Amino acid sequence: VIEPKDCLGEVYADGPVRQSTWHYRRGANRFVGTVDSTVYRNPFTQITDLTRALSAQLQRPIWQRKPAIAVQGVIVFPEMSDIVCIGNQLSDRHWVTTRDRLIRLLEKLTDDPLASGTPEDVANAVLKTIARHAPRTS
């Protein structure tokens, strides 16, 4: 699951990263806004809920002995965002990265040789989708 965010600047939490609201700022501590997560408290709870929902949809019946599909979630910020305060790995299945590091992260996470498409193909498709939905600046 990939959740793109359009918040450019330093991303930080006002408390523990998993439980508190995320904000972003530019320049010398200048507050810009809150990282939107629709109905969720923060992007971590959002991506956790989305990966959990997809995992539930992909559950295989008990009589099928194939291994379960591991669903992972990635929150992607714009290329010049500073995510040091948030960190790169929020849990064993939830990650934070920037657009320019997305392909490397997907390569790291992709270990299934039967997966369709290369990590680069997946990342390029995601980047095109992000670009289509990104706010226009003048």
BALOBA-1460 file (C-alpha; in Angstrom, 3 decimals):
// residues 138
<rec num="1" residu="v" x="0.000" y="0.000" z="0.000"/>
<rec num="2" residu="i" x="1.485" y="3.351" z="-0.982"/>
<rec num="3" residu="e" x="0.141" y="6.544" z="0.570"/>
<rec num="4" residu="p" x="1.474" y="9.713" z="-1.116"/>
<rec num="5" residu="k" x="1.635" y="12.977" z="0.824"/>
<rec num="6" residu="d" x="2.185" y="16.428" z="-0.688"/>
<rec num="7" residu="c" x="3.755" y="18.120" z="2.359"/>
<rec num="8" residu="l" x="7.085" y="19.674" z="1.441"/>
<rec num="9" residu="g" x="9.432" y="20.622" z="4.269"/>
<rec num="10" residu="e" x="10.524" y="19.117" z="7.557"/>
<rec num="11" residu="v" x="8.028" y="16.508" z="8.739"/>
<rec num="12" residu="y" x="7.769" y="15.978" z="12.502"/>
<rec num="13" residu="a" x="5.394" y="14.643" z="15.142"/>
<rec num="14" residu="d" x="4.215" y="16.560" z="18.203"/>
<rec num="15" residu="g" x="4.822" y="13.467" z="20.352"/>
<rec num="16" residu="p" x="5.425" y="9.746" z="19.769"/>
<rec num="17" residu="v" x="5.412" y="9.208" z="15.979"/>
<rec num="18" residu="r" x="2.883" y="6.370" z="16.001"/>
<rec num="19" residu="q" x="0.339" y="8.121" z="18.240"/>
<rec num="20" residu="s" x="0.554" y="11.849" z="17.623"/>
<rec num="21" residu="t" x="-0.303" y="14.345" z="14.919"/>
<rec num="22" residu="w" x="2.295" y="14.943" z="12.187"/>
<rec num="23" residu="h" x="3.154" y="18.460" z="11.032"/>
<rec num="24" residu="y" x="5.475" y="20.019" z="8.501"/>
<rec num="25" residu="r" x="7.397" y="23.265" z="8.444"/>
<rec num="26" residu="r" x="9.749" y="25.173" z="6.176"/>
<rec num="27" residu="g" x="12.625" y="27.374" z="7.196"/>
<rec num="28" residu="a" x="13.504" y="28.362" z="10.740"/>
<rec num="29" residu="n" x="10.789" y="26.488" z="12.660"/>
<rec num="30" residu="r" x="8.035" y="28.124" z="10.603"/>
<rec num="31" residu="f" x="4.894" y="25.980" z="10.997"/>
<rec num="32" residu="v" x="3.172" y="25.329" z="7.673"/>
<rec num="33" residu="g" x="0.502" y="22.759" z="8.377"/>
<rec num="34" residu="t" x="-0.635" y="19.364" z="9.515"/>
<rec num="35" residu="v" x="-0.010" y="16.241" z="7.450"/>
<rec num="36" residu="d" x="-3.533" y="15.287" z="6.407"/>
<rec num="37" residu="s" x="-4.741" y="11.765" z="7.023"/>
<rec num="38" residu="t" x="-8.496" y="12.108" z="6.364"/>
<rec num="39" residu="v" x="-10.216" y="10.454" z="9.327"/>
<rec num="40" residu="y" x="-7.033" y="9.120" z="10.905"/>
<rec num="41" residu="r" x="-4.979" y="10.627" z="13.703"/>
<rec num="42" residu="n" x="-1.790" y="10.528" z="11.608"/>
<rec num="43" residu="p" x="-0.315" y="8.844" z="8.512"/>
<rec num="44" residu="f" x="0.938" y="5.885" z="10.576"/>
<rec num="45" residu="t" x="-2.545" y="4.970" z="11.803"/>
<rec num="46" residu="q" x="-3.823" y="5.523" z="8.254"/>
<rec num="47" residu="i" x="-1.286" y="3.217" z="6.576"/>
<rec num="48" residu="t" x="-1.667" y="0.638" z="9.363"/>
<rec num="49" residu="d" x="-5.429" y="0.515" z="8.852"/>
<rec num="50" residu="l" x="-5.078" y="0.324" z="5.063"/>
<rec num="51" residu="t" x="-2.527" y="-2.505" z="5.178"/>
<rec num="52" residu="r" x="-4.637" y="-4.371" z="7.730"/>
<rec num="53" residu="a" x="-7.736" y="-4.037" z="5.515"/>
<rec num="54" residu="l" x="-5.881" y="-5.250" z="2.421"/>
<rec num="55" residu="s" x="-4.367" y="-8.150" z="4.384"/>
<rec num="56" residu="a" x="-7.855" y="-9.192" z="5.480"/>
<rec num="57" residu="q" x="-9.046" y="-9.136" z="1.849"/>
<rec num="58" residu="l" x="-6.104" y="-11.285" z="0.763"/>
<rec num="59" residu="q" x="-6.470" y="-13.931" z="3.458"/>
<rec num="60" residu="r" x="-6.494" y="-17.384" z="1.956"/>
<rec num="61" residu="p" x="-8.803" y="-20.159" z="3.147"/>
<rec num="62" residu="i" x="-7.228" y="-22.506" z="5.696"/>
<rec num="63" residu="w" x="-7.289" y="-25.433" z="3.249"/>
<rec num="64" residu="q" x="-4.903" y="-23.611" z="0.935"/>
<rec num="65" residu="r" x="-1.405" y="-24.250" z="2.222"/>
<rec num="66" residu="k" x="0.300" y="-21.504" z="0.237"/>
<rec num="67" residu="p" x="2.171" y="-18.888" z="2.260"/>
<rec num="68" residu="a" x="0.254" y="-15.766" z="3.216"/>
<rec num="69" residu="i" x="0.891" y="-12.568" z="1.306"/>
<rec num="70" residu="a" x="2.762" y="-9.998" z="3.383"/>
<rec num="71" residu="v" x="1.239" y="-6.556" z="2.871"/>
<rec num="72" residu="q" x="3.515" y="-3.604" z="3.549"/>
<rec num="73" residu="g" x="2.773" y="0.107" z="3.615"/>
<rec num="74" residu="v" x="4.860" y="3.069" z="2.473"/>
<rec num="75" residu="i" x="4.147" y="6.748" z="3.139"/>
<rec num="76" residu="v" x="5.807" y="8.819" z="0.402"/>
<rec num="77" residu="f" x="6.666" y="12.511" z="0.794"/>
<rec num="78" residu="p" x="7.962" y="14.872" z="-1.923"/>
<rec num="79" residu="e" x="11.598" y="14.643" z="-2.935"/>
<rec num="80" residu="m" x="12.945" y="17.554" z="-0.891"/>
<rec num="81" residu="s" x="11.106" y="16.679" z="2.332"/>
<rec num="82" residu="d" x="13.073" y="16.099" z="5.519"/>
<rec num="83" residu="i" x="11.724" y="12.980" z="7.257"/>
<rec num="84" residu="v" x="14.577" y="12.534" z="9.748"/>
<rec num="85" residu="c" x="12.326" y="13.381" z="12.733"/>
<rec num="86" residu="i" x="9.784" y="10.742" z="11.668"/>
<rec num="87" residu="g" x="12.275" y="8.039" z="10.690"/>
<rec num="88" residu="n" x="12.292" y="5.588" z="7.809"/>
<rec num="89" residu="q" x="10.839" y="2.491" z="9.425"/>
<rec num="90" residu="l" x="7.766" y="2.766" z="11.634"/>
<rec num="91" residu="s" x="7.261" y="-0.977" z="12.118"/>
<rec num="92" residu="d" x="8.252" y="-4.230" z="10.450"/>
<rec num="93" residu="r" x="5.692" y="-3.525" z="7.683"/>
<rec num="94" residu="h" x="5.387" y="0.267" z="7.575"/>
<rec num="95" residu="w" x="7.885" y="2.658" z="6.021"/>
<rec num="96" residu="v" x="8.335" y="6.371" z="5.321"/>
<rec num="97" residu="t" x="10.362" y="7.626" z="2.371"/>
<rec num="98" residu="t" x="10.629" y="10.379" z="-0.218"/>
<rec num="99" residu="r" x="9.936" y="10.135" z="-3.955"/>
<rec num="100" residu="d" x="13.620" y="10.016" z="-4.865"/>
<rec num="101" residu="r" x="14.208" y="7.045" z="-2.514"/>
<rec num="102" residu="l" x="11.063" y="5.093" z="-3.377"/>
<rec num="103" residu="i" x="12.634" y="2.785" z="-5.976"/>
<rec num="104" residu="r" x="15.462" y="1.791" z="-3.630"/>
<rec num="105" residu="l" x="12.986" y="1.076" z="-0.846"/>
<rec num="106" residu="l" x="10.798" y="-1.048" z="-3.123"/>
<rec num="107" residu="e" x="13.868" y="-2.976" z="-4.261"/>
<rec num="108" residu="k" x="14.732" y="-3.611" z="-0.628"/>
<rec num="109" residu="l" x="11.202" y="-4.766" z="0.195"/>
<rec num="110" residu="t" x="10.723" y="-6.897" z="-2.924"/>
<rec num="111" residu="d" x="11.924" y="-10.396" z="-2.264"/>
<rec num="112" residu="d" x="9.301" y="-12.399" z="-4.169"/>
<rec num="113" residu="p" x="10.751" y="-13.552" z="-7.518"/>
<rec num="114" residu="l" x="7.223" y="-14.361" z="-8.729"/>
<rec num="115" residu="a" x="5.943" y="-10.816" z="-8.196"/>
<rec num="116" residu="s" x="4.740" y="-9.194" z="-11.398"/>
<rec num="117" residu="g" x="6.694" y="-6.152" z="-12.480"/>
<rec num="118" residu="t" x="10.038" y="-4.928" z="-11.229"/>
<rec num="119" residu="p" x="10.246" y="-2.546" z="-8.288"/>
<rec num="120" residu="e" x="11.191" y="0.157" z="-10.797"/>
<rec num="121" residu="d" x="8.014" y="-0.514" z="-12.836"/>
<rec num="122" residu="v" x="5.886" y="-0.294" z="-9.701"/>
<rec num="123" residu="a" x="7.636" y="2.877" z="-8.529"/>
<rec num="124" residu="n" x="7.278" y="4.547" z="-11.936"/>
<rec num="125" residu="a" x="3.555" y="3.785" z="-11.987"/>
<rec num="126" residu="v" x="3.220" y="5.192" z="-8.461"/>
<rec num="127" residu="l" x="5.180" y="8.334" z="-9.361"/>
<rec num="128" residu="k" x="2.936" y="8.927" z="-12.383"/>
<rec num="129" residu="t" x="-0.132" y="8.615" z="-10.160"/>
<rec num="130" residu="i" x="1.365" y="10.998" z="-7.593"/>
<rec num="131" residu="a" x="2.190" y="13.514" z="-10.337"/>
<rec num="132" residu="r" x="-1.396" y="13.372" z="-11.675"/>
<rec num="133" residu="h" x="-2.826" y="14.127" z="-8.224"/>
<rec num="134" residu="a" x="-0.189" y="16.573" z="-6.982"/>
<rec num="135" residu="p" x="-1.335" y="20.130" z="-6.368"/>
<rec num="136" residu="r" x="-0.288" y="22.540" z="-9.084"/>
<rec num="137" residu="t" x="2.056" y="25.343" z="-8.042"/>
<rec num="138" residu="s" x="2.817" y="28.478" z="-10.025"/>
